[in-house]
Amino acid sequence: MVAAQVLIRAMSAADVPAVRALDALVQPSPWSEEFLREQLVDTASRTLLVAEGPDGSQVGHAALVVLADEGHVTSIAVDPAHQRSGIGSRILAALCRDALARGLSALTLEVRASNSAAIGLYRQFGFAPAGVRPRYYVDPDGLTEDALVLWIHDMSDPVFLLAVETAGVEADGGFADRTRRSF
Ligand SMILES: CC(C)(COP(=O)(O)OP(=O)(O)OC[C@H]1O[C@@H](n2cnc3c(N)ncnc32)[C@H](O)[C@@H]1OP(=O)(O)O)[C@@H](O)C(=O)NCCC(=O)NCCS
């Protein structure tokens, strides 16, 4: 599957079991279905998106929480069978467009210090490291890991705007991306 074939749309309650199942594949401490449903209620301060393949299957999801004029990317995941094909970039770009549409002034997130895949994705959008939260992640096995705190302080930065505009377009020259994007 190429990223341009993927439809990015708002998450609904019907998507929650599939979101939970995907999360359980890629996250040591996945969000519960109950927590996900709670997140869906407050649309004024939250945006939750899913990425849907051409056959209707869910291949990814992401979430943004708004606090004052800042957006916090609290979750992003792509089905391991479809990673590294630009889907994560498409979903993140959609969240960033939402943040721009909301008029937010900055974006931030935490990422495991060892998560080179996610760090690579965020760097492409211009997220820059601003600090470390020691032992931020506590896994079910009791092990801990530091979080890197990344920020985009200038949402008019050309690197950021170019990444948001072009994510996923390269895969097919932009044709399918323009025809299937709904978010
Ligand atoms: C992070 C994640 C969402 C990326 O999704 P994806 O669809 O594979 O990402 P993309 O294909 O759009 O890749 C975009 C960029 O991210 C980086 N990247 C993605 N996967 C990578 C990997 N396995 N190794 C190194 N860099 C990687 C690269 O810079 C890549 O650009 P490139 O392909 O031009 O080199 C995915 O790996 C995932 O679901 N991981 C598990 C959940 C997770 O860690 N979420 C982040 C929590 S903070």
The ligand as an SDF file (V2000), in Angstrom:
LIG
                    3D

 48 50  0  0  0  0  0  0  0  0999 V2000
    6.6800    6.1570   14.2960 C   0  0  0  0  0  0  0  0  0  0  0  0
    5.7350    5.5770   13.2500 C   0  0  0  0  0  0  0  0  0  0  0  0
    4.3310    6.1240   13.4980 C   0  0  0  0  0  0  0  0  0  0  0  0
    6.1940    6.0260   11.8470 C   0  0  0  0  0  0  0  0  0  0  0  0
    5.2020    5.6240   10.9050 O   0  0  0  0  0  0  0  0  0  0  0  0
    5.6010    5.2560    9.4110 P   0  0  0  0  0  0  0  0  0  0  0  0
    4.3550    5.1890    8.6130 O   0  0  0  0  0  0  0  0  0  0  0  0
    6.4630    4.0650    9.3810 O   0  0  0  0  0  0  0  0  0  0  0  0
    6.4550    6.5510    9.0050 O   0  0  0  0  0  0  0  0  0  0  0  0
    6.8100    7.0670    7.5360 P   0  0  0  0  0  0  0  0  0  0  0  0
    6.8280    5.9140    6.5850 O   0  0  0  0  0  0  0  0  0  0  0  0
    5.9190    8.2120    7.2100 O   0  0  0  0  0  0  0  0  0  0  0  0
    8.3010    7.5790    7.7530 O   0  0  0  0  0  0  0  0  0  0  0  0
    8.6240    8.9610    7.8740 C   0  0  0  0  0  0  0  0  0  0  0  0
   10.0470    9.0890    8.3680 C   0  0  0  0  0  0  0  0  0  0  0  0
   10.1610    8.5740    9.7050 O   0  0  0  0  0  0  0  0  0  0  0  0
   11.4600    7.9580    9.8610 C   0  0  0  0  0  0  0  0  0  0  0  0
   11.2970    6.5400   10.0740 N   0  0  0  0  0  0  0  0  0  0  0  0
   10.1520    5.8210   10.0140 C   0  0  0  0  0  0  0  0  0  0  0  0
   10.3950    4.5340   10.3150 N   0  0  0  0  0  0  0  0  0  0  0  0
   11.7160    4.4390   10.5530 C   0  0  0  0  0  0  0  0  0  0  0  0
   12.5530    3.3690   10.9520 C   0  0  0  0  0  0  0  0  0  0  0  0
   12.0820    2.1230   11.1040 N   0  0  0  0  0  0  0  0  0  0  0  0
   13.8580    3.6230   11.1440 N   0  0  0  0  0  0  0  0  0  0  0  0
   14.3550    4.8620   10.9970 C   0  0  0  0  0  0  0  0  0  0  0  0
   13.6040    5.9260   10.6160 N   0  0  0  0  0  0  0  0  0  0  0  0
   12.3050    5.7110   10.4120 C   0  0  0  0  0  0  0  0  0  0  0  0
   12.2070    8.2370    8.5810 C   0  0  0  0  0  0  0  0  0  0  0  0
   12.8500    9.4770    8.7160 O   0  0  0  0  0  0  0  0  0  0  0  0
   11.0670    8.3120    7.5810 C   0  0  0  0  0  0  0  0  0  0  0  0
   11.3970    9.0080    6.4120 O   0  0  0  0  0  0  0  0  0  0  0  0
   12.0560    8.1790    5.1700 P   0  0  0  0  0  0  0  0  0  0  0  0
   11.2210    6.9610    4.9330 O   0  0  0  0  0  0  0  0  0  0  0  0
   11.9900    9.2000    4.0530 O   0  0  0  0  0  0  0  0  0  0  0  0
   13.4430    7.8570    5.5960 O   0  0  0  0  0  0  0  0  0  0  0  0
    5.7380    4.0260   13.2800 C   0  0  0  0  0  0  0  0  0  0  0  0
    7.0710    3.5720   13.2330 O   0  0  0  0  0  0  0  0  0  0  0  0
    5.0520    3.4430   14.4920 C   0  0  0  0  0  0  0  0  0  0  0  0
    3.8290    3.2460   14.5080 O   0  0  0  0  0  0  0  0  0  0  0  0
    5.8370    3.1330   15.5480 N   0  0  0  0  0  0  0  0  0  0  0  0
    5.2720    2.5200   16.7640 C   0  0  0  0  0  0  0  0  0  0  0  0
    4.4570    3.5250   17.5780 C   0  0  0  0  0  0  0  0  0  0  0  0
    5.3120    4.7080   17.9880 C   0  0  0  0  0  0  0  0  0  0  0  0
    6.4660    4.5620   18.3330 O   0  0  0  0  0  0  0  0  0  0  0  0
    4.7110    5.9110   17.9580 N   0  0  0  0  0  0  0  0  0  0  0  0
    5.3930    7.1330   18.3320 C   0  0  0  0  0  0  0  0  0  0  0  0
    5.1510    7.4350   19.7500 C   0  0  0  0  0  0  0  0  0  0  0  0
    5.9620    8.9600   20.2520 S   0  0  0  0  0  0  0  0  0  0  0  0
  1  2  1  0
  2  3  1  0
  2  4  1  0
  2 36  1  0
  4  5  1  0
  5  6  1  0
  6  7  2  0
  6  8  1  0
  6  9  1  0
  9 10  1  0
 10 11  2  0
 10 12  1  0
 10 13  1  0
 13 14  1  0
 14 15  1  0
 15 16  1  0
 15 30  1  0
 16 17  1  0
 17 18  1  0
 17 28  1  0
 18 19  1  0
 18 27  1  0
 19 20  2  0
 20 21  1  0
 21 22  1  0
 21 27  2  0
 22 23  1  0
 22 24  2  0
 24 25  1  0
 25 26  2  0
 26 27  1  0
 28 29  1  0
 28 30  1  0
 30 31  1  0
 31 32  1  0
 32 33  2  0
 32 34  1  0
 32 35  1  0
 36 37  1  0
 36 38  1  0
 38 39  2  0
 38 40  1  0
 40 41  1  0
 41 42  1  0
 42 43  1  0
 43 44  2  0
 43 45  1  0
 45 46  1  0
 46 47  1  0
 47 48  1  0
M  END
$$$$
